[in-house]
Amino acid sequence: MPTPGTPLVAALIPDCTKPEAHHAAYRSAKANDAIFVCIARHGSRWMVELDAMASSGPTIPDQAVAVLQSAAEALVVAGTVTQANIAPDYISMLAIENEQKAREIAAAFHAAMHGLRQLYIAVPVPRRRA
């Protein structure tokens, strides 16, 4: 069993295709102060969802969001996903061909969000003065 608040490996990413599974997984993430992550079937394709608001950690800074955005754009260009939405606290990617690829992407972005957040905590970026 993973330690609460640590990135999940692909095999442990919950399938939240059913609404009750989504609610249970989100409640579990909140209870464990963890970044929420899941996959879900949408028709014949899959989606990935991550939500850092489930945890009490700091917002991921703009510089880190740019890294996540770049990775998501590469997936769109490659045709691996058709749409990616990236914000400081939320990521979704749609129309992934199969469950295994969705799990792989979810695990990678989950680990990246954790790592970028931990890096920001350890080495805070000074705020620019207006």
Residue frames as a rotation matrix with the C-alpha (Angstrom) as fourth column:
MET 1
0.577 0.817 0.000 0.00
0.817 -0.577 0.000 0.00
0.000 0.000 -1.000 0.00
PRO 2
-0.131 -0.665 0.735 1.43
0.566 -0.659 -0.495 3.40
0.814 0.351 0.463 -0.93
THR 3
-0.578 -0.128 -0.806 2.16
0.764 -0.430 -0.480 5.98
-0.285 -0.894 0.346 1.76
PRO 4
0.563 0.826 0.000 -0.49
0.782 -0.533 -0.324 8.72
-0.267 0.183 -0.946 1.78
GLY 5
0.768 -0.193 -0.610 0.67
-0.200 -0.978 0.058 11.77
-0.608 0.078 -0.790 -0.16
THR 6
-0.399 -0.914 0.072 3.05
-0.219 0.171 0.961 9.88
-0.891 0.367 -0.269 -2.45
PRO 7
-0.262 0.280 -0.923 2.69
-0.962 -0.153 0.226 9.37
-0.078 0.948 0.310 -6.20
LEU 8
0.409 0.500 0.764 0.79
-0.379 0.854 -0.357 6.30
-0.830 -0.144 0.538 -7.33
VAL 9
-0.804 -0.578 0.138 2.14
-0.170 0.445 0.879 3.76
-0.570 0.684 -0.456 -9.77
ALA 10
-0.689 0.517 -0.507 0.05
-0.667 -0.180 0.723 3.12
0.283 0.836 0.470 -12.87
ALA 11
-0.617 0.433 -0.657 -1.51
0.267 0.901 0.342 -0.11
0.740 0.036 -0.672 -11.55
LEU 12
-0.572 0.358 -0.738 -2.89
0.800 0.046 -0.598 1.71
-0.180 -0.933 -0.313 -8.48
ILE 13
-0.945 0.310 -0.106 -4.55
-0.326 -0.920 0.216 4.61
-0.030 0.239 0.971 -10.30
PRO 14
-0.500 0.804 0.321 -8.27
0.168 0.454 -0.875 4.21
-0.849 -0.384 -0.362 -9.55
ASP 15
-0.836 0.411 0.363 -10.79
0.408 0.025 0.912 3.65
0.366 0.911 -0.189 -12.34
CYS 16
-0.705 0.567 -0.426 -13.47
0.119 -0.498 -0.859 6.25
-0.699 -0.656 0.283 -11.65
THR 17
-0.908 0.404 0.112 -15.72
0.123 0.000 0.992 5.48
0.401 0.915 -0.050 -14.59
LYS 18
0.051 0.952 -0.303 -18.68
0.763 0.159 0.627 5.12
0.645 -0.263 -0.717 -12.21
PRO 19
0.195 0.072 0.978 -19.62
-0.221 -0.968 0.115 8.30
0.956 -0.239 -0.173 -10.29
GLU 20
0.964 0.201 0.176 -19.61
-0.213 0.181 0.960 6.49
0.161 -0.963 0.217 -6.95
ALA 21
0.513 -0.855 -0.077 -16.03
0.858 0.513 0.021 5.33
0.021 -0.077 0.997 -7.59
HIS 22
-0.090 -0.502 0.860 -15.03
0.442 -0.794 -0.416 8.91
0.892 0.343 0.294 -8.38
HIS 23
0.542 0.376 0.751 -16.60
-0.442 -0.633 0.636 10.22
0.715 -0.677 -0.177 -5.17
ALA 24
0.978 -0.185 -0.095 -14.96
0.190 0.608 0.771 7.50
-0.084 -0.772 0.630 -3.08
ALA 25
0.232 -0.954 0.193 -11.52
0.937 0.166 -0.307 8.08
0.261 0.252 0.932 -4.64
TYR 26
-0.016 -0.196 0.980 -11.79
0.105 -0.975 -0.193 11.85
0.994 0.100 0.037 -4.17
ARG 27
0.827 0.354 0.438 -12.85
-0.398 -0.183 0.899 11.44
0.398 -0.917 -0.011 -0.53
SER 28
0.796 -0.582 -0.166 -9.92
0.595 0.705 0.386 9.09
-0.108 -0.407 0.907 0.02
ALA 29
-0.029 -0.822 0.569 -7.48
0.744 -0.398 -0.537 11.59
0.668 0.408 0.623 -1.51
LYS 30
0.241 0.196 0.951 -8.85
-0.325 -0.906 0.270 14.36
0.914 -0.374 -0.155 0.72
ALA 31
0.977 0.184 0.106 -8.68
-0.164 0.338 0.927 12.15
0.134 -0.923 0.361 3.81
ASN 32
0.555 -0.832 0.006 -5.05
0.794 0.532 0.294 11.30
-0.248 -0.158 0.956 3.00
ASP 33
0.581 -0.284 -0.763 -4.17
-0.148 -0.958 0.244 14.91
-0.800 -0.030 -0.599 2.07
ALA 34
-0.373 -0.692 0.618 -3.11
0.443 0.452 0.774 13.66
-0.815 0.563 0.138 -1.36
ILE 35
-0.579 0.157 -0.800 -3.34
-0.719 -0.562 0.409 14.92
-0.385 0.812 0.438 -4.92
PHE 36
0.280 0.783 0.556 -6.38
-0.216 0.615 -0.758 13.22
-0.936 0.092 0.341 -6.46
VAL 37
-0.608 -0.405 -0.683 -5.76
-0.764 0.067 0.641 11.17
-0.214 0.912 -0.350 -9.60
CYS 38
-0.009 0.586 0.810 -7.98
-0.053 0.809 -0.586 8.84
-0.999 -0.049 0.024 -11.60
ILE 39
-0.973 -0.070 -0.221 -8.79
-0.225 0.061 0.972 7.46
-0.054 0.996 -0.075 -15.00
ALA 40
-0.161 0.960 0.229 -12.27
-0.175 0.200 -0.964 6.97
-0.971 -0.196 0.135 -16.43
ARG 41
-0.687 0.049 0.725 -13.74
0.663 0.452 0.597 5.39
-0.298 0.891 -0.343 -19.54
HIS 42
-0.166 0.643 -0.748 -15.57
-0.374 -0.743 -0.555 7.79
-0.912 0.188 0.364 -21.87
GLY 43
0.689 0.432 -0.582 -17.18
-0.712 0.252 -0.655 5.81
-0.137 0.866 0.481 -24.67
SER 44
0.910 -0.393 -0.130 -14.44
0.318 0.864 -0.390 3.76
0.265 0.314 0.912 -26.29
ARG 45
0.035 -0.923 0.382 -11.67
0.162 -0.372 -0.914 6.03
0.986 0.094 0.137 -24.97
TRP 46
0.263 -0.069 -0.962 -10.23
0.949 0.195 0.246 7.00
0.171 -0.978 0.117 -21.58
MET 47
0.537 -0.142 0.831 -9.58
-0.074 -0.990 -0.122 10.22
0.840 0.004 -0.542 -19.69
VAL 48
-0.289 -0.674 -0.680 -7.15
0.833 0.172 -0.525 11.25
0.471 -0.719 0.512 -16.97
GLU 49
0.591 0.454 0.667 -8.02
0.035 -0.840 0.541 13.63
0.806 -0.297 -0.512 -14.14
LEU 50
-0.331 -0.667 -0.667 -5.79
0.848 0.099 -0.520 15.09
0.413 -0.738 0.534 -11.44
ASP 51
0.534 0.552 0.641 -6.87
0.137 -0.804 0.578 17.59
0.835 -0.220 -0.505 -8.79
ALA 52
-0.519 -0.828 -0.211 -4.35
0.437 -0.045 -0.898 19.10
0.735 -0.559 0.385 -6.36
MET 53
-0.322 0.467 0.824 -7.16
-0.650 -0.742 0.166 20.89
0.688 -0.482 0.542 -4.48
ALA 54
0.644 0.518 -0.563 -7.89
0.002 0.734 0.679 17.60
0.765 -0.438 0.472 -2.71
SER 55
0.130 -0.690 -0.712 -4.70
0.940 0.314 -0.132 18.18
0.315 -0.653 0.689 -0.71
SER 56
0.869 0.219 -0.443 -3.65
0.417 -0.807 0.419 21.06
-0.266 -0.549 -0.793 1.50
GLY 57
-0.092 -0.994 0.063 -0.28
0.855 -0.046 0.516 21.57
-0.510 0.101 0.854 -0.20
PRO 58
-0.254 -0.071 -0.965 0.67
-0.125 -0.987 0.106 24.80
-0.959 0.147 0.242 -1.95
THR 59
0.858 0.497 -0.127 -0.51
-0.120 -0.046 -0.992 25.68
-0.499 0.867 0.020 -5.41
ILE 60
0.187 -0.797 0.575 1.92
0.861 0.414 0.294 24.58
-0.472 0.440 0.764 -8.07
PRO 61
-0.047 -0.247 -0.968 3.75
-0.004 -0.969 0.248 27.72
-0.999 0.015 0.045 -9.28
ASP 62
0.745 0.420 -0.519 3.40
-0.427 -0.298 -0.854 29.08
-0.513 0.857 -0.042 -12.80
GLN 63
-0.107 -0.871 -0.480 6.90
-0.991 0.055 0.122 27.94
-0.080 0.488 -0.869 -13.78
ALA 64
-0.778 -0.135 0.613 6.00
-0.235 0.968 -0.084 24.36
-0.582 -0.210 -0.786 -12.88
VAL 65
0.289 0.941 0.177 2.62
0.019 0.179 -0.984 24.58
-0.957 0.288 0.034 -14.61
ALA 66
0.417 -0.208 -0.885 4.51
-0.866 -0.387 -0.317 25.54
-0.276 0.899 -0.341 -17.77
VAL 67
-0.718 -0.695 0.041 6.44
-0.669 0.705 0.237 22.24
-0.194 0.143 -0.971 -17.57
LEU 68
-0.473 0.638 0.608 3.19
0.196 0.749 -0.633 20.27
-0.859 -0.180 -0.480 -17.21
GLN 69
0.517 0.679 -0.521 1.61
-0.310 -0.419 -0.854 22.27
-0.798 0.603 -0.006 -20.06
SER 70
-0.076 -0.652 -0.755 4.55
-0.985 -0.068 0.158 21.52
-0.154 0.755 -0.637 -22.34
ALA 71
-0.894 -0.240 0.378 4.31
-0.241 0.969 0.044 17.80
-0.377 -0.052 -0.925 -21.63
ALA 72
-0.079 0.956 0.282 0.54
0.235 0.293 -0.927 17.82
-0.969 -0.007 -0.248 -22.23
GLU 73
0.467 0.206 -0.860 0.97
-0.671 -0.552 -0.496 19.71
-0.577 0.808 -0.120 -25.51
ALA 74
-0.583 -0.737 -0.341 3.49
-0.800 0.450 0.396 17.09
-0.139 0.504 -0.852 -26.65
LEU 75
-0.707 0.405 0.580 0.87
0.195 0.900 -0.391 14.39
-0.680 -0.163 -0.714 -26.00
VAL 76
0.402 0.871 -0.283 -1.68
-0.031 -0.296 -0.955 16.33
-0.915 0.392 -0.092 -28.07
VAL 77
0.156 -0.431 -0.889 0.79
-0.933 -0.359 0.010 16.85
-0.323 0.828 -0.458 -30.94
ALA 78
-0.846 -0.531 0.049 1.63
-0.503 0.824 0.263 13.13
-0.180 0.198 -0.964 -30.89
GLY 79
-0.234 0.851 -0.470 -2.09
-0.645 0.225 0.730 12.28
0.727 0.474 0.497 -31.04
THR 80
-0.826 -0.117 -0.551 -1.95
0.279 0.765 -0.580 10.41
0.490 -0.633 -0.600 -27.73
VAL 81
-0.347 0.768 -0.538 -4.65
0.678 -0.191 -0.710 12.70
-0.648 -0.611 -0.455 -26.30
THR 82
-0.109 0.359 0.927 -7.02
0.895 -0.370 0.249 14.98
0.432 0.857 -0.281 -28.19
GLN 83
0.425 0.275 0.862 -7.48
-0.075 -0.939 0.336 17.61
0.902 -0.208 -0.379 -25.51
ALA 84
-0.195 -0.506 -0.840 -5.51
0.891 0.267 -0.367 18.59
0.410 -0.820 0.399 -22.41
ASN 85
0.607 0.391 0.692 -6.53
0.010 -0.875 0.485 21.15
0.795 -0.287 -0.535 -19.80
ILE 86
-0.140 -0.758 -0.638 -3.78
0.863 0.222 -0.453 22.27
0.485 -0.614 0.623 -17.43
ALA 87
0.576 0.242 0.781 -4.22
-0.182 -0.893 0.411 24.68
0.797 -0.379 -0.471 -14.51
PRO 88
-0.307 -0.800 0.516 -2.20
-0.719 -0.159 -0.676 25.17
0.623 -0.579 -0.526 -11.31
ASP 89
-0.496 0.162 0.853 -4.46
-0.750 0.415 -0.515 22.80
-0.437 -0.895 -0.085 -9.39
TYR 90
0.358 0.764 0.537 -6.18
-0.230 0.630 -0.742 20.67
-0.905 0.142 0.401 -12.03
ILE 91
-0.689 -0.512 -0.514 -5.30
-0.653 0.130 0.746 18.56
-0.315 0.849 -0.424 -15.07
SER 92
0.327 0.693 0.642 -7.56
-0.136 0.707 -0.694 16.65
-0.935 0.139 0.325 -17.43
MET 93
-0.681 -0.498 -0.537 -6.72
-0.644 0.057 0.763 14.83
-0.350 0.865 -0.359 -20.64
LEU 94
0.252 0.941 0.228 -9.29
-0.539 0.332 -0.774 13.34
-0.804 0.073 0.590 -22.96
ALA 95
0.862 0.336 -0.379 -9.67
-0.498 0.422 -0.758 10.64
-0.095 0.842 0.532 -25.61
ILE 96
-0.283 -0.940 0.188 -6.78
-0.904 0.328 0.276 8.36
-0.321 -0.092 -0.942 -24.69
GLU 97
-0.219 0.196 -0.956 -6.82
-0.783 0.549 0.292 5.18
0.582 0.812 0.033 -26.76
ASN 98
0.195 0.279 -0.940 -6.63
0.160 0.937 0.311 2.55
0.968 -0.211 0.138 -24.02
GLU 99
0.956 0.292 0.005 -6.68
0.021 -0.086 0.996 2.01
0.292 -0.952 -0.089 -20.28
GLN 100
0.462 -0.846 -0.265 -2.99
0.869 0.372 0.328 1.14
-0.178 -0.382 0.907 -19.95
LYS 101
-0.346 -0.576 0.741 -1.90
0.708 -0.678 -0.196 4.35
0.615 0.457 0.642 -21.70
ALA 102
0.429 0.576 0.695 -4.29
-0.090 -0.739 0.668 6.37
0.899 -0.349 -0.265 -19.53
ARG 103
0.939 -0.116 -0.323 -2.79
0.343 0.301 0.890 4.77
-0.006 -0.946 0.323 -16.39
GLU 104
0.050 -0.993 0.109 0.74
0.998 0.045 -0.052 5.49
0.046 0.111 0.993 -17.62
ILE 105
-0.262 -0.082 0.962 -0.06
0.350 -0.936 0.015 9.15
0.899 0.341 0.274 -18.30
ALA 106
0.727 0.613 0.309 -1.95
-0.089 -0.362 0.928 9.56
0.681 -0.702 -0.209 -15.01
ALA 107
0.745 -0.506 -0.434 0.93
0.650 0.407 0.642 8.08
-0.148 -0.760 0.632 -13.00
ALA 108
-0.222 -0.888 0.403 3.50
0.931 -0.316 -0.181 10.26
0.288 0.336 0.897 -14.77
PHE 109
-0.129 0.233 0.964 1.58
0.064 -0.968 0.242 13.49
0.990 0.093 0.110 -14.24
HIS 110
0.898 0.426 -0.110 0.76
0.098 0.050 0.994 12.51
0.429 -0.904 0.003 -10.64
ALA 111
0.380 -0.851 -0.363 4.47
0.909 0.272 0.315 12.00
-0.170 -0.449 0.877 -9.94
ALA 112
-0.392 -0.536 0.748 5.32
0.702 -0.700 -0.134 15.27
0.595 0.472 0.650 -11.72
MET 113
0.385 0.600 0.702 2.79
-0.058 -0.743 0.667 17.26
0.921 -0.297 -0.251 -9.70
HIS 114
0.930 -0.092 -0.356 4.17
0.367 0.264 0.892 15.78
0.011 -0.960 0.279 -6.47
GLY 115
0.093 -0.996 -0.002 7.76
0.992 0.093 0.091 16.40
-0.090 -0.011 0.996 -7.47
LEU 116
-0.296 -0.164 0.941 7.18
0.479 -0.878 -0.002 19.95
0.826 0.450 0.338 -8.66
ARG 117
0.713 0.595 0.371 5.27
-0.071 -0.466 0.882 20.77
0.698 -0.655 -0.290 -5.49
GLN 118
0.783 -0.478 -0.398 8.04
0.589 0.363 0.722 19.30
-0.201 -0.800 0.566 -3.31
LEU 119
-0.208 -0.884 0.419 10.67
0.947 -0.289 -0.140 21.22
0.245 0.368 0.897 -5.27
TYR 120
0.023 0.311 0.950 8.71
0.160 -0.939 0.304 24.45
0.987 0.145 -0.072 -4.81
ILE 121
0.950 0.304 -0.069 8.44
0.092 -0.062 0.994 23.83
0.298 -0.951 -0.086 -1.06
ALA 122
0.483 -0.842 -0.240 12.18
0.810 0.326 0.488 23.17
-0.332 -0.430 0.839 -0.79
VAL 123
-0.689 -0.725 0.014 13.25
0.644 -0.602 0.473 25.97
-0.334 0.335 0.881 -3.11
PRO 124
0.343 0.911 -0.229 10.56
0.673 -0.409 -0.616 28.68
-0.655 0.057 -0.753 -3.15
VAL 125
-0.259 -0.318 0.912 10.60
0.890 -0.446 0.097 31.01
0.376 0.837 0.398 -6.12
PRO 126
-0.705 -0.011 -0.709 10.80
0.437 -0.794 -0.423 34.63
-0.558 -0.608 0.565 -4.96
ARG 127
0.377 0.895 0.239 7.77
0.855 -0.238 -0.461 36.69
-0.355 0.378 -0.855 -5.83
ARG 128
-0.511 -0.487 0.709 8.36
0.747 -0.659 0.085 39.61
0.426 0.573 0.700 -8.17
ARG 129
-0.382 0.350 -0.855 7.59
0.547 -0.660 -0.515 43.01
-0.745 -0.664 0.061 -6.76
ALA 130
0.300 0.625 0.721 5.13
0.954 -0.200 -0.223 45.12
0.005 0.755 -0.656 -8.69
